[in-house]
Amino acid sequence: MRISKPTERKFSFENDPDGGWVIIKQLSPGERADIFDDVFAQEVEYKPDEEGTLVPTFKQSTNKRKDREDTFTKSIVDWGSFYDKEGNELPCTPENIIKAMREIAGFNEAIQEFRKTLDEDITKEVKDQEKN
Protein backbone atom coordinates (compact mmCIF):
# COMPACT_ATOMS: atom_id res chain seq x y z
CA MET A 1 0.00 0.00 0.00
CA ARG A 2 1.13 3.53 -0.68
CA ILE A 3 0.37 6.91 0.75
CA SER A 4 -1.10 8.93 -2.10
CA LYS A 5 -0.03 12.42 -2.99
CA PRO A 6 -2.72 14.96 -2.21
CA THR A 7 -4.89 15.76 -5.20
CA GLU A 8 -5.18 19.48 -5.85
CA ARG A 9 -7.05 21.51 -8.45
CA LYS A 10 -7.22 25.18 -9.31
CA PHE A 11 -10.66 26.77 -9.45
CA SER A 12 -11.62 30.26 -10.60
CA PHE A 13 -14.46 32.31 -9.17
CA GLU A 14 -17.06 32.96 -11.85
CA ASN A 15 -17.80 36.61 -12.62
CA ASP A 16 -15.15 37.88 -10.18
CA PRO A 17 -13.87 41.22 -11.51
CA ASP A 18 -10.53 40.62 -9.75
CA GLY A 19 -10.09 37.17 -11.34
CA GLY A 20 -9.83 35.40 -7.98
CA TRP A 21 -8.81 31.75 -7.88
CA VAL A 22 -8.10 29.06 -5.27
CA ILE A 23 -6.23 25.79 -5.19
CA ILE A 24 -8.25 23.17 -3.31
CA LYS A 25 -6.89 19.84 -2.13
CA GLN A 26 -8.83 16.73 -1.25
CA LEU A 27 -8.51 16.04 2.46
CA SER A 28 -6.79 12.81 3.47
CA PRO A 29 -8.60 10.30 5.69
CA GLY A 30 -6.39 11.41 8.60
CA GLU A 31 -7.22 15.10 8.09
CA ARG A 32 -10.93 14.29 7.99
CA ALA A 33 -10.60 12.24 11.20
CA ASP A 34 -8.66 15.05 12.91
CA ILE A 35 -11.39 17.55 12.05
CA PHE A 36 -14.05 15.17 13.34
CA ASP A 37 -12.13 14.66 16.58
CA ASP A 38 -11.74 18.44 17.02
CA VAL A 39 -15.40 19.29 16.48
CA PHE A 40 -17.36 16.34 17.87
CA ALA A 41 -17.72 15.77 21.61
CA GLN A 42 -19.48 12.90 23.32
CA GLU A 43 -20.05 12.31 27.01
CA VAL A 44 -21.34 9.13 28.59
CA GLU A 45 -23.13 9.13 31.91
CA TYR A 46 -24.34 5.97 33.61
CA LYS A 47 -27.58 6.01 35.60
CA PRO A 48 -29.30 3.07 37.25
CA ASP A 49 -32.59 1.90 35.76
CA GLU A 50 -35.52 0.54 37.82
CA GLU A 51 -33.69 -2.72 38.46
CA GLY A 52 -30.45 -0.99 39.45
CA THR A 53 -28.62 -1.83 36.23
CA LEU A 54 -26.39 0.98 35.04
CA VAL A 55 -27.58 2.29 31.67
CA PRO A 56 -25.49 4.64 29.57
CA THR A 57 -26.85 8.05 28.54
CA PHE A 58 -25.00 9.79 25.73
CA LYS A 59 -24.65 13.55 25.23
CA GLN A 60 -23.24 14.69 21.90
CA SER A 61 -22.33 18.10 20.54
CA THR A 62 -20.76 19.40 17.36
CA ASN A 63 -18.95 22.72 16.91
CA LYS A 64 -20.14 23.59 13.39
CA ARG A 65 -18.12 26.82 13.17
CA LYS A 66 -14.87 24.99 13.98
CA ASP A 67 -15.82 22.27 11.50
CA ARG A 68 -16.20 24.82 8.68
CA GLU A 69 -13.05 26.74 9.64
CA ASP A 70 -10.89 23.61 9.97
CA THR A 71 -12.23 22.14 6.72
CA PHE A 72 -11.61 25.34 4.75
CA THR A 73 -8.17 26.09 6.22
CA LYS A 74 -7.02 22.51 5.52
CA SER A 75 -8.62 22.37 2.02
CA ILE A 76 -7.48 25.73 0.62
CA VAL A 77 -3.82 25.39 -0.37
CA ASP A 78 -3.35 28.76 -2.09
CA TRP A 79 -5.23 31.60 -3.73
CA GLY A 80 -4.69 34.63 -5.89
CA SER A 81 -6.32 37.98 -6.61
CA PHE A 82 -7.75 38.35 -3.10
CA TYR A 83 -7.69 41.84 -1.62
CA ASP A 84 -8.57 43.48 1.67
CA LYS A 85 -10.90 46.48 2.05
CA GLU A 86 -8.05 48.89 1.23
CA GLY A 87 -7.12 47.03 -1.96
CA ASN A 88 -3.98 45.38 -0.55
CA GLU A 89 -3.26 41.82 -1.65
CA LEU A 90 -4.47 39.29 0.92
CA PRO A 91 -2.02 36.40 1.42
CA CYS A 92 -3.45 32.91 1.77
CA THR A 93 -3.15 32.22 5.51
CA PRO A 94 -5.50 30.39 7.87
CA GLU A 95 -6.47 33.72 9.43
CA ASN A 96 -7.24 35.28 6.05
CA ILE A 97 -9.19 32.22 4.92
CA ILE A 98 -11.42 32.63 7.98
CA LYS A 99 -11.69 36.37 7.25
CA ALA A 100 -12.79 35.57 3.67
CA MET A 101 -15.33 33.05 5.01
CA ARG A 102 -16.84 35.74 7.23
CA GLU A 103 -16.65 38.77 4.93
CA ILE A 104 -16.83 37.75 1.26
CA ALA A 105 -20.36 37.07 0.01
CA GLY A 106 -20.60 33.77 -1.86
CA PHE A 107 -17.13 32.58 -0.82
CA ASN A 108 -18.31 29.72 1.40
CA GLU A 109 -20.77 28.41 -1.16
CA ALA A 110 -18.16 28.53 -3.94
CA ILE A 111 -15.57 26.67 -1.85
CA GLN A 112 -18.14 24.00 -0.93
CA GLU A 113 -18.98 23.59 -4.63
CA PHE A 114 -15.27 23.40 -5.58
CA ARG A 115 -14.67 20.71 -2.92
CA LYS A 116 -17.68 18.74 -4.16
CA THR A 117 -16.49 18.99 -7.78
CA LEU A 118 -12.98 17.86 -6.78
CA ASP A 119 -14.34 14.85 -4.87
CA GLU A 120 -16.58 13.88 -7.81
CA ASP A 121 -13.71 14.26 -10.29
CA ILE A 122 -11.38 12.10 -8.18
CA THR A 123 -14.06 9.42 -7.73
CA LYS A 124 -14.60 9.34 -11.51
CA GLU A 125 -10.85 9.18 -12.19
CA VAL A 126 -10.42 6.26 -9.78
CA LYS A 127 -13.31 4.37 -11.41
CA ASP A 128 -11.88 5.05 -14.87
CA GLN A 129 -8.46 3.74 -13.78
CA GLU A 130 -10.04 0.59 -12.32
CA LYS A 131 -11.77 -0.10 -15.64
CA ASN A 132 -8.46 0.01 -17.55
Helices and strands as residue ranges (DSSP letters): E 8-12, E 21-25, H 29-39, E 40-48, E 54-62, H 64-75, E 76-80, H 94-103, H 107-131
